[in-house]
Amino acid sequence: MSAYHRIGRPKEDADVKWWRQWLVTIIFGLWNEKKEMLAKQGWLPRPISQQEILKEVNRRIYMMKKENLWNHKVHEHNWVERRVNELCEEEFGPTTDEGVLKIVRTSDNCYIPNPELFQ
């Protein structure tokens, strides 16, 4: 018998939806920051890696906890990774009122705000 145990998808509750929207906010923030920094060097914008997203999640949780502003469950690394991946899925990803996904995957574990939002 394998030691591997597959954990099912969590129920679609307020916590999961909050996390997805918060991750969208983080990706947009990282994208804008990175885009401005690279533009100063004359470079084009680059996607945000999942590693960058997770690092920012941890930084923000730490900062908010320190100020007693964090009132959400802290999930394990793999749980947060799965929510990031779901942002690009039609079934789960936050969308605009017109049904456009807010985040798209550009390659394995790299994400950007959906270019359709800026047209």
N, C-alpha and C positions, 0 to 999 in steps of 0.2 A: 504494500500500500504506500502511496506517495505521501510525502509530507506537505505537498501543495494542496491548498484548500481554496477554491474559487469563491470569492465573496460576491454576492449578487448586487445588482444596482440598488441604491437606496431608494426608498419611496420618494415620490415627488412632493416634498413638503416645503414649508416656508424657508427652512434652513438651506436646503439644496438650491432653491431659487435665489435666495439672498447671496449665497456663495458665487453662483454663476454670474450674477450681475456685478458683484464686487470684483470678480476676476476680469470682467469686461472693462471696468473702470481702471484697473491696474494696467491692463494691456494698452489701453488708450494713453494713459499717462506715460508709460515706458516708451511707447512709440513716439509720442511728441518730443519727449526729452532726447531720445536717441536721434530722431530726425534733425532736431535743431543742432545738436552737437556735431553730427556728421556734415551738416550743411556748412557749418563754419570752416570745415576742412575741405569743402568743395566736393563732398561725397554724396551719393544718393542714399536715401533711407534704406535700412536693412530690417528684416523681420526680427521679432523678439523671440528668443529661444525659451523653451519651457524652463530651463535652468534659471534664466533671468527672472521669469515670472515667479517661480517658487521662492527665489531669494527675496524678491520684493514682498511677497506674501508674508514671509517670516519676519522681515524688517518691520512691516506695518503692524503685524500682530504684537511684536515686542514693544514697539513704540506706544500703541494704544493700551496695552496692558499696563505699562509703566504709568500712564496717565489715568488709569482706571476707567478707560473708555471702551474696553473690549467686553462685549456681553454676548458673544457667540461661542459655539463649541469650536475647539481647536481640533481639527481632524489630522489623521496621519498623512504622511507624504503621498502615499499611493492614492488615497482618497482624493486629495487635491489635484493630483495629476489627471485622474479620470475626469474630474469636473472641467479642467482645462480642455481636454480632448473633446468633451461633449459640446463645448461652445461652438464647434464647427459642424455639428450635426443638426439637420433640419428638425428632428424630433425634439431636441433639448436646448439648442442654442438660443440665447436671447435675440429677438428680432425687433426691427422697427415696426411701426404701425402698418407699414406696407408689406411686411413679411420678409424683409431683407435681413439675413443674418448679419449681426454686428461684427463678428470675428470670422476670419477665414484662415485656413492652414495653408502655408506656402510650400512646406516640405515637412519631412519628419520632425516633429516637435518644434516647429517654428510658426509664428502667428503674426498677423497684422490686422488692423481694422479693415473691414471690407471696403475696397476701393469704390464700390457702387455708392457708398454713403457720401462720397465727395464729388459726385458728378452732378 
